[in-house]
């Protein structure tokens, strides 16, 4: 993990405030290695599952194939 370009495969998943978490993950790895990185991912998961999902998908967009980007999701109104 060297810089953001090496880390994030698809930054289109990220909102502006998600980059703070990307940088926290990078620093955790640089400062404490793999164990610190695993802890940082766990902390993010417990803090905000939606943000965890966006950041995880930005790192590895092909890993969670069932998810769609929110901008591509369609909501069909229910007819009653």
N, C-alpha and C positions, 0 to 999 in steps of 0.2 A: 504494500500500500504506500504509494509515494505521493500522488497528488490527486485532486478530484477527478481529473480526466481519466486516470487509471482506475479509479474506484467505480464510478457511476457509468453503467452501460447505456442507460436511457434516462437522461435527466428530465424528460418531459413529464415523468410521474411526479416530480417534486414541486412543492410550493416553496415560496421564498423562505419561510421559517423552517422548512425541512433541511435546508443546508446547514443550519446550526447543528442538527443531529448528525449529519454526514461528517461534519468536522469533529464532533465529539467522538464518533466511532474511529475516525482516523487517528485522533490524538490518543485514544485509549489503546489502540494497537501499537502506536509508536512508543508510548510510554511504558506499557505493561505487557505487550505481546498478545498472544492468542487468548490467554485466560482473561485478560482485561477486556478484550474485544467481545468475548462471549458474555461477560458481565454487563457491558454497555448495551448489547443487543437486548438482554433480559430486562434491563432497566427501562429501555425504550418501550418494550412490549408491555410492561406493567403500567407505564405512564400513559401511553396513548396508542391503542391498537390500530387506529386508522393511520396515524403517522408512521408507525412501525411498518404497516403494509406498503405504504407509498415508498418509503426508503428501501425496503427489501426488494420491491419490484424494480426500483431504479437501479439497484445493484445487479439484479439477476432477473430481467423481465421475462425470460422464457421459463423460469422455474415454476411460477404460479400461473399456469396457462388458463385456468378457469376464470381468472379475474379480467375485467375489462377496465380500461381507463374511464374515470368518471365522465369525461367529456364525450365519450362514445356511447355511454349508456342511455337508453331511452326508457322513459317511464310512460306506460300506456294508461290513460285514465280509465278508471273502472266505470262501466256504464250500469246504472241502476235503474 
